Amino acid sequence: MKKIGFKLYLPGLSDYTPRNNNCIFELSKINPKMTEPVAGFSKFSKEEKIQWLSNYYLNNDPEAVKVLKQYWNREDKLQQLHDEFTENTISNFYLPFGLAPNFLINGRLIAIPMVIEESSVIAAASKAAKFWGSRGGFKATVLNTKKIGQVHFIYKGDFSKLQRFFTEVYSQLLDAVKPITKNMEKRGGGVLEVELRDKTEKLENYYQLHCNFDTRDSMGANFINSCLEKFAEVLQNEAHNYSDFNAEEKDIEILMSILSNYVPECVVRAEVSCPLDELSDDPKLDGQEFADKFLRAIRIAEVEKHRAVTHNKGIMNGIDAVVLATGNDFRAVEAGVHAYASKDGEYTSLTHASVENKIFRFWMEIPLALGTVGGLTSLHPLVKLALQILQKPSAEDLMKIVAVAGLAQNFGAVKSLITTGIQQGHMKMHLMNILNQQHATSQEKEFIIDFFRKNKVSHSSVIDQLEKIRQQ
């Protein structure tokens, strides 16, 4: 029997101290059947993958297998399409596809599709849209669309020689990618610039080609990476033929060629504003009092990192939901946005607010590298539908819509925090989840929902009311 031994270490001690060194587990006690790694799993059919999973990890539970299969699409063609989006597919994982209506953006009224499982996000975004729709709506402007890719390489030699070499080979780099950039250039995009950067202060012998691109309506990952790999190939080959280099300098080592998801120059601004006397819809607060509370809440997120993370997470609730619905890469967006929140050396709020001349203003500038062509946009039926709902936007239009969704979500969250508190609205939206967890009948749901129209929702209070009904 194969055995696994491990040591538990406690981080933070000056010397890592092992605890319970004799703690040994036998694989047979974890899983009596799985004793060796599976071979050729990717070549199994979907049925075979599920059977293997059932045998070794689901204790041959027919209900577990039933759950996996009940989410298969009944249309074979559509299921095959989903199967081919990724590897080793055994089922589909569904998320709610919702709609937030009444967004007035740059004078145009639109409904925004959102894919998210968290309660109250769509409700809060819709409420914020309605609030600002009667106050002039949202304004959104794309500030820049520049995207970045880098060729990372090692060069051991005289930097001045490398600079001369780069100057001489520059035109060859651009010529080499013309077959790749030809169609993009027809649409007004392409390679904007290629820059040699000396990074040896950070890492010995490390240099990079820092490249800027405009990919128009595509997110552009494949386009950028293809250009970068061609740049790397030319750089390496031409170095071998460069007469001014000695033998060591000719041997440029390409480490990697890859786009960056940090795009601080692919930025959109979204904002709202209105006179102070129109700002508050709370009878307990006038516009000035509301603005004072709101500005302090934003200021806290600007200066307090712990609050800033949660504050920005709320923004991403709105952003990610639209990014998912439109088939874009929410992981790339998340990484780039949070890096941008730290661009000045401290992690801080992405949104800002001010009052000047009795005008309240709330705004955000945020990097968003998005696409409306390529990838899933022409493959996933619901992604195609989402873009149709948005009236087939360009990438710049989508940047504006996504930024507005994030700003609206943040406004709604902060407004709740400084007035009723976040839980009142959130728990009412979460009520149905609690009832479903308790397997409430339709009659029980009807009674409970009616009861909590006038009462504060908490998990324990819902359970109590449900038990009272069932006892009666």
Salt bridges, closest charged atoms under 4 A:
GLU26 OE2 - LYS3 NZ 3.80
GLU47 OE1 - LYS69 NZ 2.93
ASP83 OD2 - LYS46 NZ 3.02
GLU118 OE1 - LYS313 NZ 2.87
GLU193 OE2 - LYS146 NZ 3.62
GLU195 OE2 - ARG197 NE 3.35
ASP214 OD2 - ARG216 NH1 2.86
GLU233 OE2 - LYS230 NZ 3.53
GLU249 OE1 - LYS161 NZ 3.07
GLU265 OE1 - LYS146 NZ 3.55
GLU271 OE1 - ARG361 NE 3.00
ASP281 OD1 - LYS415 NZ 3.10
GLU302 OE1 - ARG299 NH1 3.02
GLU302 OE2 - HIS352 ND1 2.64
GLU304 OE2 - HIS306 ND1 2.79
ASP329 OD1 - ARG331 NE 3.12
GLU334 OE1 - HIS338 NE2 2.78
ASP344 OD2 - LYS343 NZ 3.85
GLU365 OE2 - ARG269 NH2 2.85
GLU444 OE2 - ARG470 NE 3.02
ASP450 OD1 - ARG453 NE 3.60
